[in-house]
Amino acid sequence: MVGYLLLTGTLLFIHLGRSGDRRWFLLLPPLFAVWVNCHGSFMFGLMVLAVFLFCSFVGFRAGSLVSIPWEKPRRNMLALAIVLSIAALLVNPAGVQPVISPLDVMFNQSTALAAVDEWKPLTFDNGRDLAFLAVAGVIFLLVMIRRTELHLDELVLFALAFAMAIRHTRMLFVFGIMAAPILCRLLADTWDNYELARDRRAPNLVMILAAAAIAIFAFPTASALELQVNKRNPGKAVDFMRSTGLSGRMLNDYGYGLYLIWAAPEHKVFVDGRAELYGETGVLKEYGNWAMLRQDPKILLEKYQIDFCLISRTAPMARVFPYLPGWKLLYSDELSVIFGRSATLKTPG
């Protein structure tokens, strides 16, 4: 979320520097110094800067598509800000590693990306995906029907964000940030005939209060949030582990990792949702081969000397464990199961 906020700030500073005082560009380097210490999404910010710098040299008009070159002092200021922003990325306690890490995730960790639902392509079977198509369609309809100008930098950023969102669900939010300024500009003249004197304040107040009430009462209660957590996570299994004093090296389901870090910190997780960290070491690939039965499951269990496994009841390994020598079922509920080494663990009576 911090990365999304800083991406929005990047677009804002570029707009202010392009349309007003070019010294606004000098706020970009400190922004990137903060960004690199928060999240690897600073790469999106660099992409935005590169697009604007490239388009600042181009001047043409082709139908509704236009590009107006910037004056040289303003363009030079942006170029200077970009150089300083790249240098600012090194203002972090780990040196060059955080700078190149996002590139490593994008190009060298296909296994890690494939393991996370947010990095999978859109399925267009839910409201968010359909809204994404609707926004894209509205932008192009406005350009074609109203003959509204579309700037080259807007088109390039829109196309990049659209392509990323199609390939990765996680990029829908980025697409929204990129598309919102374009859509707002295309609709800006819709309000030219607005007359404040004719505004009906009482109905507006009622609608605002109704919206506020809905937001307050629709927010889930603590019990509802707890119910959501327990519905998708092995809360009962954690209670069993704690009540029986189950100990040893644990191998957990990938989807349970982050929950277990929070709910059972006394047990070190084998893997969790930070896929890029496990991808760098090769552990995630090993886990994927194990979970999908691509190799003898005993290889991983022996390599890491696993004592017990907490996995989903529907996982392929849940059907294999009963046939593994030396392993037995310790716990089972409607969501998860725990298998342990029979030589070192006993099934509670």
DRENKELUM-89818 format. One line per 10 residues: their letters; for each residue x, y, z of C-alpha. Coordinates in steps of 0.5 Angstrom, whole numbers, plus 500, padded with zeros to 3 digits. Each point is the difference from the previous one (the first is absolute). Layout:
N
A> X/Y/Z ~ ...
This chain:
349
MVGYLLLTGT> 500/500/500 ~ 506/505/501 ~ 502/498/493 ~ 494/502/497 ~ 500/506/504 ~ 507/502/498 ~ 498/498/493 ~ 494/505/500 ~ 505/505/503 ~ 505/499/494
LLFIHLGRSG> 494/502/495 ~ 498/506/504 ~ 507/503/500 ~ 501/499/493 ~ 493/503/498 ~ 502/506/505 ~ 507/501/497 ~ 497/499/493 ~ 495/505/500 ~ 503/505/505
DRRWFLLLPP> 506/501/504 ~ 505/495/497 ~ 504/500/507 ~ 494/495/502 ~ 504/495/497 ~ 506/500/505 ~ 495/497/505 ~ 501/493/496 ~ 507/498/503 ~ 498/501/507
LFAVWVNCHG> 493/496/498 ~ 504/494/497 ~ 505/500/506 ~ 494/499/505 ~ 497/495/495 ~ 506/495/499 ~ 500/499/508 ~ 492/498/499 ~ 499/496/494 ~ 503/498/494
SFMFGLMVLA> 494/503/496 ~ 505/506/499 ~ 501/497/493 ~ 493/502/498 ~ 502/507/502 ~ 506/500/496 ~ 496/497/494 ~ 496/506/500 ~ 505/505/500 ~ 503/496/494
VFLFCSFVGF> 494/501/496 ~ 499/507/502 ~ 507/502/498 ~ 500/496/494 ~ 493/504/498 ~ 503/506/502 ~ 504/500/493 ~ 495/498/496 ~ 495/505/496 ~ 495/498/495
RAGSLVSIPW> 492/499/499 ~ 496/494/497 ~ 493/501/501 ~ 498/500/507 ~ 507/498/502 ~ 505/506/501 ~ 507/501/504 ~ 502/507/501 ~ 508/500/501 ~ 502/504/507
EKPRRNMLAL> 504/506/500 ~ 508/498/501 ~ 501/503/507 ~ 494/496/503 ~ 502/494/496 ~ 507/500/503 ~ 497/501/507 ~ 496/494/499 ~ 507/496/498 ~ 504/503/506
AIVLSIAALL> 494/498/504 ~ 500/493/497 ~ 508/499/501 ~ 499/502/507 ~ 495/496/502 ~ 504/494/497 ~ 505/502/505 ~ 496/500/505 ~ 498/493/500 ~ 507/499/503
VNPAGVQPVI> 498/503/506 ~ 498/494/504 ~ 503/495/505 ~ 501/495/495 ~ 504/503/494 ~ 498/498/493 ~ 496/493/502 ~ 494/504/501 ~ 500/503/494 ~ 501/494/496
SPLDVMFNQS> 496/496/504 ~ 493/502/496 ~ 504/498/493 ~ 502/493/503 ~ 493/499/502 ~ 497/502/493 ~ 505/496/496 ~ 503/494/504 ~ 495/498/505 ~ 494/497/496
TALAAVDEWK> 499/495/505 ~ 499/505/505 ~ 495/504/496 ~ 496/494/498 ~ 499/498/507 ~ 496/506/502 ~ 493/501/497 ~ 501/508/500 ~ 505/499/494 ~ 496/495/496
PLTFDNGRDL> 496/503/494 ~ 493/503/500 ~ 494/495/500 ~ 495/505/499 ~ 495/496/504 ~ 499/506/505 ~ 498/507/501 ~ 507/503/500 ~ 502/497/494 ~ 494/502/496
AFLAVAGVIF> 501/507/503 ~ 507/500/497 ~ 497/499/493 ~ 495/505/501 ~ 504/505/502 ~ 505/499/494 ~ 494/500/496 ~ 497/506/502 ~ 507/504/499 ~ 500/498/493
LLVMIRRTEL> 493/501/499 ~ 501/507/502 ~ 506/501/496 ~ 496/498/494 ~ 493/502/501 ~ 502/507/503 ~ 506/501/495 ~ 504/502/507 ~ 507/500/499 ~ 504/494/503
HLDELVLFAL> 508/502/502 ~ 505/495/498 ~ 503/500/507 ~ 493/498/502 ~ 499/495/495 ~ 507/496/501 ~ 499/500/508 ~ 493/498/499 ~ 502/494/495 ~ 506/498/505
AFAMAIRHTR> 495/500/506 ~ 495/496/496 ~ 505/495/498 ~ 502/499/507 ~ 493/499/502 ~ 498/495/495 ~ 506/496/502 ~ 500/501/508 ~ 494/501/504 ~ 504/504/505
MLFVFGIMAA> 501/505/495 ~ 493/502/500 ~ 501/505/505 ~ 506/503/496 ~ 495/501/494 ~ 495/504/504 ~ 506/505/502 ~ 502/500/493 ~ 493/501/497 ~ 497/504/505
PILCRLLADT> 503/507/498 ~ 499/498/492 ~ 492/499/502 ~ 500/506/504 ~ 503/505/495 ~ 495/497/494 ~ 494/501/505 ~ 503/507/502 ~ 495/504/496 ~ 494/496/502
WDNYELARDR> 499/505/506 ~ 501/507/496 ~ 493/501/500 ~ 499/499/508 ~ 497/506/503 ~ 501/500/508 ~ 494/504/501 ~ 496/495/497 ~ 503/494/505 ~ 495/497/504
RAPNLVMILA> 504/500/507 ~ 494/496/504 ~ 500/494/496 ~ 508/500/499 ~ 500/500/508 ~ 495/494/500 ~ 504/496/495 ~ 507/501/503 ~ 497/498/507 ~ 497/494/497
AAAIAIFAFP> 507/498/497 ~ 503/501/507 ~ 495/496/503 ~ 501/494/495 ~ 508/501/501 ~ 499/499/508 ~ 495/495/500 ~ 503/496/495 ~ 507/499/503 ~ 501/493/502
TASALELQVN> 500/500/508 ~ 506/496/504 ~ 496/494/500 ~ 498/500/493 ~ 508/501/498 ~ 501/494/505 ~ 495/496/496 ~ 504/501/494 ~ 507/499/502 ~ 497/493/503
KRNPGKAVDF> 497/498/494 ~ 506/500/496 ~ 505/499/505 ~ 502/494/504 ~ 498/503/507 ~ 498/493/503 ~ 506/497/498 ~ 504/505/503 ~ 496/499/506 ~ 501/493/500
MRSTGLSGRM> 508/501/499 ~ 500/505/506 ~ 496/495/505 ~ 504/494/498 ~ 507/503/500 ~ 501/498/493 ~ 507/502/499 ~ 506/499/495 ~ 501/502/492 ~ 494/502/497
LNDYGYGLYL> 498/500/493 ~ 494/504/498 ~ 495/501/494 ~ 502/506/496 ~ 494/504/501 ~ 500/499/508 ~ 507/503/501 ~ 498/507/501 ~ 495/498/505 ~ 504/496/504
IWAAPEHKVF> 505/505/501 ~ 495/504/503 ~ 496/495/504 ~ 506/495/502 ~ 506/504/500 ~ 503/494/504 ~ 501/496/494 ~ 504/502/494 ~ 497/500/494 ~ 503/496/494
VDGRAELYGE> 497/505/495 ~ 495/505/499 ~ 497/506/496 ~ 507/503/499 ~ 501/496/494 ~ 506/504/497 ~ 504/499/506 ~ 499/492/500 ~ 501/501/492 ~ 507/503/501
TGVLKEYGNW> 502/494/504 ~ 497/494/496 ~ 496/498/506 ~ 493/502/496 ~ 502/496/494 ~ 501/494/505 ~ 494/501/503 ~ 496/500/494 ~ 503/494/497 ~ 498/497/507
AMLRQDPKIL> 493/502/501 ~ 498/499/492 ~ 503/493/501 ~ 506/501/494 ~ 505/496/504 ~ 500/495/506 ~ 497/504/506 ~ 505/496/505 ~ 506/504/496 ~ 498/507/503
LEKYQIDFCL> 498/497/507 ~ 506/497/501 ~ 504/506/497 ~ 497/505/505 ~ 499/494/506 ~ 493/502/500 ~ 496/498/507 ~ 493/501/498 ~ 496/503/494 ~ 494/505/501
ISRTAPMARV> 497/500/493 ~ 493/501/497 ~ 495/494/500 ~ 499/501/492 ~ 508/500/499 ~ 502/494/495 ~ 505/499/506 ~ 495/498/505 ~ 498/494/496 ~ 507/498/499
FPYLPGWKLL> 502/501/508 ~ 496/493/502 ~ 505/496/496 ~ 506/503/502 ~ 504/495/504 ~ 501/504/507 ~ 495/505/500 ~ 493/500/503 ~ 494/504/500 ~ 500/505/507
YSDELSVIFG> 494/504/499 ~ 495/502/495 ~ 494/505/499 ~ 496/502/494 ~ 505/505/498 ~ 507/497/501 ~ 504/494/503 ~ 506/499/504 ~ 505/494/498 ~ 506/498/504
RSATLKTPG> 506/495/501 ~ 497/494/504 ~ 507/499/502 ~ 500/506/504 ~ 493/502/501 ~ 494/497/503 ~ 493/501/499 ~ 496/503/506 ~ 495/496/503
